[in-house]
Amino acid sequence: MSKVTINGVARRAVLLQRIGATLIAAAAWLAAGTASAHHSFSAFDMSKESVIEGEVVEFQWTNPHTWTWVNVKNPDGTVTKYGFEGMSPNFLGRRGWSKNTMKPGDHVKVTYAPLTSGEPGGTLLHATMPDGTEMIMFGRAPTG
Amino acid sequence: MGESMKRYLRAVFISLAVAATHAAAAQSSASPQGDTWASIAKLPDWGGIWEVTFGGGPRTPGEPPSLTPPYTARMKEYQEKQRSGEIQDTPAANCVPNGMPGIMTQPYPLEVLFTPGKVTIVIEAYSQWRQIFTDGRGHPEDPDLTFNGHSIGHWEGDTLVVDTVGFTTDTGLGNFATRHSEKMHIVERMHLTAPDVLTIETTITDPEALTKPWTSSRVYGRHRDWTLAEYVCQQNNRNFVTEDGKAGVNLKHEGEE
């Protein structure tokens, strides 16, 4: 896993948290029933984890959620655009993410809890960046 | 011991007790109230911003509130609709703020500002604020009913005691299935329990909804170097809930039909 620096701040410390620990934290948080400031997770199947790989179309650094749009090539050669909801800039900005975390054209691997509707997308759990860095959604903020 | 000695000791004891009471009263009225900048300088340091989720402790309350029969029935009806999928989300999905007490325990931080005669809590989630008048005024006789209520406060030593009334009933009590009446009354005792830990003990009473006071305690961790961030919920809100409770996610990316 390589070290990436944004605005002079190494994000490695945040990024290197083990995914297992992250998912436990996420599960505990979801169990609290009010994980999101904003909505329930009824639209997502939080018991499932799906994985896709593709090219970032846009990373929307917006409230109340970031949205990651990824074009995924299907076996038949067609392309499906996936949409992934994520935590908001205020939350993620304190946990190593920035508006530049993903850029159009980046090849990423996204692990997500899928939409129960079956539409292409879900809520992003963690994602692997082109340089191998693992970005996680629900982590403890650095203290300070 | 002779009677005279007993009388003497009793007199000494009583005068000591009276003196202690007076001292306590003097201490209480002598607490800086933050009515001037000089007085504010004597208040505890609550600088930085405070985060409840992952910051200090759990956001979930210990014991659930003890509801009166009509409010229990209402909660059960709501929960049944949640189970059946009839109700899938709350108005927060449409960016409606939570109101008190829920707004104090969002997964985003808050900042507490002291100005003469007023404490202001700036809440990042939904860009909300609460103003707590510490200038000695009371509540209005017939307050407007609002999400965050009308708050007055005073300092008891290092503890800020906040008294809040005047709530709209559009909000939940911890969650949206559990509701409260317009007569909800919230008392919060806010104080530092460690150098970087702000503890808020909240007691909620409601003669219509609760059979006994509902108390809970939350701890907030301090982040000295953080600053509040903007949270305009309507910016790119793709979640929605319809008037009859159905939730959905708008997956149309820009430029798509």
HADDOCK unambig.tbl for C-alpha pairs under 7 A between the chains (distance, minus, plus):
assign (segid A and resid 32 and name CA) (segid B and resid 60 and name CA) 6.19 0.50 0.50
assign (segid A and resid 37 and name CA) (segid B and resid 106 and name CA) 5.48 0.50 0.50
assign (segid A and resid 37 and name CA) (segid B and resid 107 and name CA) 6.03 0.50 0.50
assign (segid A and resid 38 and name CA) (segid B and resid 92 and name CA) 5.16 0.50 0.50
assign (segid A and resid 38 and name CA) (segid B and resid 93 and name CA) 5.31 0.50 0.50
assign (segid A and resid 38 and name CA) (segid B and resid 95 and name CA) 6.76 0.50 0.50
assign (segid A and resid 39 and name CA) (segid B and resid 89 and name CA) 6.55 0.50 0.50
assign (segid A and resid 39 and name CA) (segid B and resid 90 and name CA) 6.97 0.50 0.50
assign (segid A and resid 39 and name CA) (segid B and resid 92 and name CA) 6.00 0.50 0.50
assign (segid A and resid 39 and name CA) (segid B and resid 93 and name CA) 4.58 0.50 0.50
assign (segid A and resid 40 and name CA) (segid B and resid 89 and name CA) 5.78 0.50 0.50
assign (segid A and resid 42 and name CA) (segid B and resid 88 and name CA) 6.31 0.50 0.50
assign (segid A and resid 43 and name CA) (segid B and resid 248 and name CA) 6.44 0.50 0.50
assign (segid A and resid 62 and name CA) (segid B and resid 235 and name CA) 6.69 0.50 0.50
assign (segid A and resid 62 and name CA) (segid B and resid 236 and name CA) 6.14 0.50 0.50
assign (segid A and resid 63 and name CA) (segid B and resid 231 and name CA) 6.07 0.50 0.50
assign (segid A and resid 63 and name CA) (segid B and resid 232 and name CA) 6.01 0.50 0.50
assign (segid A and resid 63 and name CA) (segid B and resid 233 and name CA) 5.35 0.50 0.50
assign (segid A and resid 63 and name CA) (segid B and resid 235 and name CA) 5.73 0.50 0.50
assign (segid A and resid 63 and name CA) (segid B and resid 236 and name CA) 5.83 0.50 0.50
assign (segid A and resid 63 and name CA) (segid B and resid 237 and name CA) 7.00 0.50 0.50
assign (segid A and resid 64 and name CA) (segid B and resid 231 and name CA) 6.90 0.50 0.50
assign (segid A and resid 64 and name CA) (segid B and resid 232 and name CA) 6.96 0.50 0.50
assign (segid A and resid 64 and name CA) (segid B and resid 233 and name CA) 4.70 0.50 0.50
assign (segid A and resid 64 and name CA) (segid B and resid 236 and name CA) 6.49 0.50 0.50
assign (segid A and resid 64 and name CA) (segid B and resid 237 and name CA) 5.94 0.50 0.50
assign (segid A and resid 83 and name CA) (segid B and resid 251 and name CA) 6.45 0.50 0.50
assign (segid A and resid 90 and name CA) (segid B and resid 229 and name CA) 5.47 0.50 0.50
assign (segid A and resid 91 and name CA) (segid B and resid 108 and name CA) 6.84 0.50 0.50
assign (segid A and resid 140 and name CA) (segid B and resid 54 and name CA) 5.84 0.50 0.50
assign (segid A and resid 143 and name CA) (segid B and resid 223 and name CA) 6.42 0.50 0.50
assign (segid A and resid 144 and name CA) (segid B and resid 223 and name CA) 4.94 0.50 0.50
assign (segid A and resid 144 and name CA) (segid B and resid 224 and name CA) 5.86 0.50 0.50
assign (segid A and resid 144 and name CA) (segid B and resid 225 and name CA) 6.29 0.50 0.50
